[in-house]
């Protein structure tokens, strides 16, 4: 594993400057000088923090305080966040074989990955305490509802959701009644179909299944240098006082910039993404593979396309970024031309992000060292990261939910006594 800098270690441990100073027995002024590069910290100080990071990672892997299932799992972003909070995944469903490949590479020696959730009976899913699902958004057909009206039959929110993938979330919740759940979707879910889709979802969860719901749109920009708004729906089977609107997320205005995830020349070469920098005379240095730089034809096309729409008063066009900026949202179509996030290069056409940089942009890699295995082609990797979640946002939600989850489980495990006759 590549050694982390002092600042990276401190941030991984979520220590303030004052925390680090107190633990290491130095003044906050000294810590500030370390971070500014004015002086170099002794290796002993780095070793102390590195040891704490390793201990925390080991503890996260070993502890298991509650069980969860991972539906529409993608490449495991939601799972990663809930494992940090002490959860153990007992069931995974993901239909795409390429996403399965990435998931399995990063969560090896585990339970089998189930495929199409619509073909899986709820009774075949292990019991669990928490359900996670980044379900796809589909239009809810009114055909079935209209037919029931014509026949004079009553219908409810669950009936209205029939034929959608959200219905599979509902039927599993109804069968297993887990203590809690977290659902994730695009922000536009709220306004989809004039708000009817969102009303149907909340109505089914609250009115028909009886869960206590809170929802919130969160921008991942406070954690990674990307504007990425998503709607999160949290539910608890009983009233526990949890409200996601009270969760403290990092300020999106103070988030990191692209320089924090972009390739650094001092990184060791990584096959496919970077190559040895022969000019440095060391196999530790590397440069971005030329294949990520846009061709003259593609760059000319994107500029002409942007100019055409600008003349019409539209906002369509590419997003050209420098390291001190925050990017647009990474989408699943990024593999086509990379237009939403292009990185400016001196004397060259702009370039796409590499898949490794995308892993960092989504929070899968917490530092410069490659933590995530990417076993698929660039095209598949771009699609997978574009469809994923910002991992540290999920971690924040999971850690906030954890006390309520454990509290509810503990309450339900208390023995009950029948009143004496």
C-alpha positions in Angstrom: 0.0 0.0 0.0 1.3 3.4 -0.9 2.1 5.5 2.2 -0.3 8.3 2.9 0.8 11.8 3.6 0.3 13.4 7.1 -2.8 15.3 5.9 -4.3 12.1 4.2 -3.8 10.2 7.4 -5.4 12.9 9.5 -8.4 13.2 7.2 -8.8 9.4 7.0 -9.0 9.3 10.8 -11.4 12.3 10.7 -9.1 14.1 13.1 -9.0 17.9 13.4 -5.7 19.6 13.6 -6.2 20.0 17.3 -7.0 16.3 17.6 -3.8 15.3 15.8 -1.7 17.7 17.9 -3.2 16.4 21.2 -2.6 12.7 20.2 1.0 13.3 19.0 1.9 15.6 21.8 2.8 18.6 19.6 1.3 22.1 19.2 -1.4 22.8 16.6 1.0 25.3 15.1 3.4 22.5 14.4 0.7 20.5 12.7 -0.3 23.5 10.5 3.4 23.8 9.5 3.4 20.1 8.5 0.3 20.5 6.4 1.7 23.6 4.7 4.9 21.7 3.9 7.0 24.2 5.8 8.5 21.3 7.9 8.5 17.6 7.5 7.0 15.5 10.3 9.1 12.7 11.8 8.5 9.2 10.5 7.5 8.2 14.1 4.5 10.5 14.0 3.4 9.2 10.6 3.8 5.6 11.9 1.5 6.3 14.8 -1.3 7.6 12.6 -0.7 4.9 10.0 -1.1 2.3 12.7 -4.3 3.9 13.9 -5.7 3.8 10.3 -4.8 0.1 10.0 -6.4 -0.7 13.3 -9.6 1.1 12.3 -9.7 -0.7 9.0 -9.2 -4.0 10.7 -11.9 -3.3 13.2 -14.3 -2.4 10.5 -13.7 -5.7 8.7 -14.0 -7.8 11.8 -17.0 -6.3 13.6 -20.6 -7.2 12.6 -23.4 -5.6 14.6 -26.3 -6.0 12.2 -27.1 -7.8 8.9 -28.1 -6.1 5.7 -29.0 -7.0 2.1 -27.7 -5.2 -1.0 -30.3 -4.9 -3.8 -29.5 -3.4 -7.2 -26.0 -3.6 -5.8 -24.0 -2.3 -8.8 -20.4 -2.4 -7.7 -21.0 -2.2 -4.0 -21.0 1.4 -3.0 -23.8 1.2 -0.5 -22.4 -2.0 0.9 -19.0 -0.4 1.4 -20.6 2.4 3.4 -22.6 0.2 5.7 -19.7 -2.2 6.4 -17.9 0.9 7.8 -20.9 1.2 10.2 -20.5 -2.3 11.4 -22.9 -4.1 9.1 -22.5 -7.5 7.5 -23.9 -8.1 4.0 -25.8 -11.5 3.8 -27.4 -11.2 0.4 -26.6 -9.4 -2.9 -28.6 -9.0 -6.0 -27.3 -7.5 -9.2 -28.3 -8.5 -12.7 -25.5 -7.0 -14.8 -22.7 -9.6 -15.2 -20.0 -7.0 -15.6 -21.0 -5.2 -12.4 -21.1 -8.6 -10.7 -17.5 -9.1 -11.9 -16.4 -5.8 -10.2 -18.4 -6.5 -7.1 -17.0 -10.0 -6.7 -13.4 -8.7 -7.2 -13.8 -6.3 -4.3 -15.9 -8.5 -2.0 -14.3 -11.9 -2.5 -15.0 -15.2 -0.6 -18.5 -14.1 0.0 -22.1 -15.3 -0.6 -23.1 -15.9 -4.3 -24.5 -12.8 -6.1 -28.1 -13.4 -7.1 -29.2 -12.1 -10.5 -32.6 -10.7 -11.5 -34.4 -9.7 -8.3 -37.8 -10.1 -10.0 -37.1 -13.8 -10.3 -36.2 -14.3 -6.6 -38.8 -15.2 -4.1 -38.7 -13.1 -0.9 -38.6 -16.3 1.2 -35.3 -17.3 -0.4 -33.7 -14.1 0.9 -32.0 -14.4 4.3 -33.4 -12.6 7.3 -31.8 -9.2 7.7 -32.0 -6.0 9.8 -31.4 -3.4 7.1 -32.4 -3.3 3.4 -30.3 -1.2 0.9 -31.4 -0.5 -2.6 -30.4 2.0 -5.2 -33.4 1.0 -7.3 -33.9 2.2 -10.9 -36.6 4.7 -11.5 -39.4 3.5 -13.8 -42.7 5.1 -14.7 -45.6 3.7 -12.8 -48.2 2.5 -15.2 -51.8 3.5 -14.6 -53.2 0.7 -16.8 -53.6 -1.8 -14.0 -55.1 0.8 -11.7 -57.6 1.8 -14.4 -58.6 -1.8 -15.0 -59.3 -2.3 -11.3 -61.3 0.8 -11.1 -63.5 -0.5 -14.0 -64.0 -3.7 -12.2 -64.9 -1.9 -9.0 -61.9 -3.4 -7.1 -59.9 -1.4 -4.5 -56.3 -0.8 -5.2 -53.4 0.8 -3.2 -50.0 2.1 -3.7 -48.4 -1.3 -3.9 -50.8 -2.3 -6.7 -49.9 0.9 -8.5 -46.2 0.0 -8.3 -46.7 -3.5 -9.8 -44.5 -4.1 -12.8 -41.7 -1.8 -11.6 -38.5 -2.7 -9.9 -39.6 -0.7 -6.9 -42.3 -3.2 -6.3 -39.7 -5.8 -5.6 -38.3 -3.6 -2.9 -41.8 -3.4 -1.4 -42.5 -7.1 -1.5 -39.2 -7.9 0.2 -39.9 -5.2 2.9 -43.4 -6.6 3.4 -42.2 -10.2 3.8 -39.1 -9.6 6.0 -40.0 -6.4 7.9 -36.4 -5.4 8.5 -35.7 -2.8 11.2 -34.7 -0.2 8.7 -33.9 0.6 5.0 -32.0 3.1 2.9 -33.1 3.8 -0.7 -31.2 6.0 -3.1 -32.2 7.5 -6.5 -31.7 10.5 -8.7 -32.9 13.9 -7.5 -35.5 14.0 -10.3 -37.4 11.2 -8.7 -39.1 13.8 -6.7 -40.6 15.6 -9.7 -40.9 12.5 -12.0 -44.4 12.1 -13.6 -45.5 15.4 -11.9 -44.6 14.1 -8.5 -46.9 11.0 -8.8 -44.0 8.5 -8.8 -42.6 9.9 -5.5 -46.0 10.1 -3.9 -46.6 6.5 -4.8 -43.3 5.4 -3.3 -43.7 7.3 0.0 -47.4 6.2 0.2 -46.5 2.6 -0.2 -43.7 2.8 2.4 -45.7 4.8 5.0 -49.3 4.0 4.5 -49.2 0.4 3.5 -46.0 -0.9 5.1 -46.1 1.4 8.1 -42.5 2.6 8.1 -41.5 5.9 9.6 -39.9 7.9 6.7 -37.6 10.8 6.2 -36.1 12.0 2.9 -33.4 14.3 1.9 -31.5 15.4 -1.2 -27.7 15.4 -0.5 -25.0 16.8 -2.7 -21.8 14.6 -2.6 -19.7 17.7 -3.4 -18.7 18.1 0.3 -16.9 14.7 0.1 -15.6 14.5 -3.5 -15.0 17.1 -6.1 -18.2 16.4 -8.0 -21.7 18.0 -8.0 -23.9 15.0 -7.5 -27.3 15.4 -5.9 -29.2 12.3 -4.9 -32.4 11.6 -3.0 -32.1 9.4 0.0 -35.1 7.7 1.6 -34.7 6.3 5.1 -37.3 4.2 6.9 -37.6 2.6 10.3 -40.1 0.0 11.2 -40.8 1.8 14.6 -40.6 5.4 15.6 -37.0 5.9 16.8 -36.7 9.6 16.3 -34.4 9.3 13.3 -34.6 12.1 10.7 -32.1 12.3 7.9 -32.6 16.1 7.7 -30.8 16.3 11.1 -27.8 14.4 9.9 -24.7 16.6 9.6 -23.1 16.3 6.1 -19.9 18.0 5.0 -20.5 21.5 3.6 -20.7 21.3 -0.2 -19.1 24.7 -0.4 -16.0 23.5 1.4 -15.4 20.2 -0.4 -12.2 19.1 -2.1 -11.2 20.1 -5.6 -10.3 17.9 -8.6 -6.6 18.0 -7.7 -7.4 15.7 -4.8 -8.4 12.9 -7.2 -6.3 13.6 -10.3 -3.3 11.5 -11.2 -0.1 12.6 -9.5 3.2 12.1 -11.4 4.8 10.5 -8.4 2.4 7.6 -8.5 3.7 4.2 -9.6 2.5 3.2 -13.1 -0.8 1.3 -13.2 -1.4 -0.8 -16.3 -3.8 0.5 -18.8 -4.3 3.9 -17.0 -0.7 5.3 -16.6 2.7 4.5 -18.1 6.2 4.8 -16.7 7.6 8.3 -17.0 10.9 7.6 -18.8 12.0 11.2 -18.4 12.3 10.8 -14.7 14.6 7.9 -14.7 12.6 6.1 -12.0 10.0 3.4 -12.2 8.0 5.1 -9.4 6.9 8.0 -11.6 4.2 7.8 -14.2 2.2 9.7 -16.8 -1.4 9.4 -18.1 -1.8 7.1 -21.0 -2.2 9.1 -24.3 -5.4 7.2 -25.1 -7.3 9.4 -22.6 -6.5 12.6 -24.5 -9.3 13.5 -27.0 -8.5 13.2 -30.6 -8.5 16.3 -32.8 -11.7 15.2 -34.5 -13.6 14.5 -31.2 -12.4 17.8 -29.6 -13.4 19.8 -32.7 -16.8 18.1 -32.7 -17.4 18.9 -29.0 -16.5 22.5 -29.5 -18.7 22.9 -32.6 -21.6 21.2 -30.8 -21.2 23.5 -27.8 -21.1 26.6 -30.0 -24.2 25.5 -31.9 -26.3 25.2 -28.8 -24.8 28.3 -27.2 -26.0 30.2 -30.2 -29.5 28.9 -29.6 -29.4 29.9 -26.0 -29.1 26.4 -24.7 -26.7 25.3 -21.9 -25.5 22.2 -23.7 -21.8 21.6 -24.0 -18.7 20.1 -22.6 -17.4 20.7 -19.1 -13.7 21.7 -19.2 -12.1 21.6 -15.8 -8.8 22.6 -14.1 -7.5 21.0 -10.9 -8.8 23.8 -8.7 -12.4 23.2 -9.7 -15.3 20.9 -9.0 -16.8 18.8 -11.8 -20.2 18.1 -13.1 -22.0 14.8 -12.3 -20.2 11.7 -13.7 -22.8 9.8 -15.7 -23.0 6.3 -17.1 -22.6 7.8 -20.6 -19.1 9.1 -19.8 -17.5 6.4 -22.0 -19.0 8.0 -25.1 -17.0 11.2 -25.2 -16.2 12.2 -21.7 -17.8 15.6 -22.4 -19.3 16.3 -18.9 -15.8 16.1 -17.2 -12.8 17.0 -19.3 -9.5 17.9 -17.8 -7.5 20.7 -19.4 -3.9 19.9 -20.4 -1.2 22.4 -21.3 -0.4 22.4 -25.0 -2.7 19.4 -25.6 -6.4 18.6 -26.2 -8.3 17.9 -23.0 -8.5 14.4 -21.6 -11.0 12.1 -20.0 -10.6 11.0 -16.4 -9.1 7.5 -16.1 -11.2 4.8 -14.4 -8.8 5.1 -11.4 -9.6 8.8 -11.1 -13.3 7.9 -11.4 -12.9 5.5 -8.4 -11.5 8.4 -6.4 -14.2 10.8 -7.6 -16.9 8.4 -6.3 -15.0 7.8 -3.0 -14.1 4.2 -3.5 -10.4 5.0 -3.1 -9.9 7.1 0.0 -6.3 8.1 -0.8 -3.8 7.9 -3.6 -3.2 4.2 -3.2 -5.5 2.0 -5.4 -7.9 0.3 -3.0 -10.5 -0.8 -5.5 -9.9 -3.5 -8.0 -11.2 -2.5 -11.5 -11.3 -5.8 -13.5 -13.4 -4.6 -16.4 -12.8 -2.5 -19.6 -12.8 1.3 -19.5 -16.2 1.4 -21.1 -17.7 -0.9 -18.4 -15.9 0.9 -15.6 -17.2 4.3 -16.7 -20.7 3.0 -16.8 -20.4 1.4 -13.4 -18.9 4.4 -11.7 -21.5 6.7 -13.4 -24.3 4.6 -11.9 -22.8 4.3 -8.4 -23.1 6.3 -5.2 -20.6 8.6 -3.5 -19.3 6.2 -0.9 -18.5 8.6 1.9 -22.0 10.1 1.7 -23.4 6.5 2.3 -20.9 6.1 5.2 -22.2 9.3 6.8 -25.8 8.1 6.6 -24.9 4.6 7.8 -23.1 5.9 10.8 -26.0 8.2 11.6 -28.5 5.3 11.3 -26.4 2.9 13.3 -27.4 3.9 16.9 -31.1 3.8 15.9 -30.7 0.4 14.2 -28.9 -1.1 17.2 -31.3 0.5 19.6 -34.3 -0.9 17.9 -32.7 -4.4 17.6 -31.8 -4.3 21.3 -35.3 -3.3 22.3 -36.8 -6.1 20.3 -34.5 -8.7 21.9 -35.6 -7.8 25.4 -37.6 -10.7 27.0 -41.3 -10.2 27.4 -43.4 -11.3 30.3 -47.1 -12.1 30.4 -49.1 -10.5 33.2 -49.8 -12.8 36.0 -53.5 -14.0 36.1 
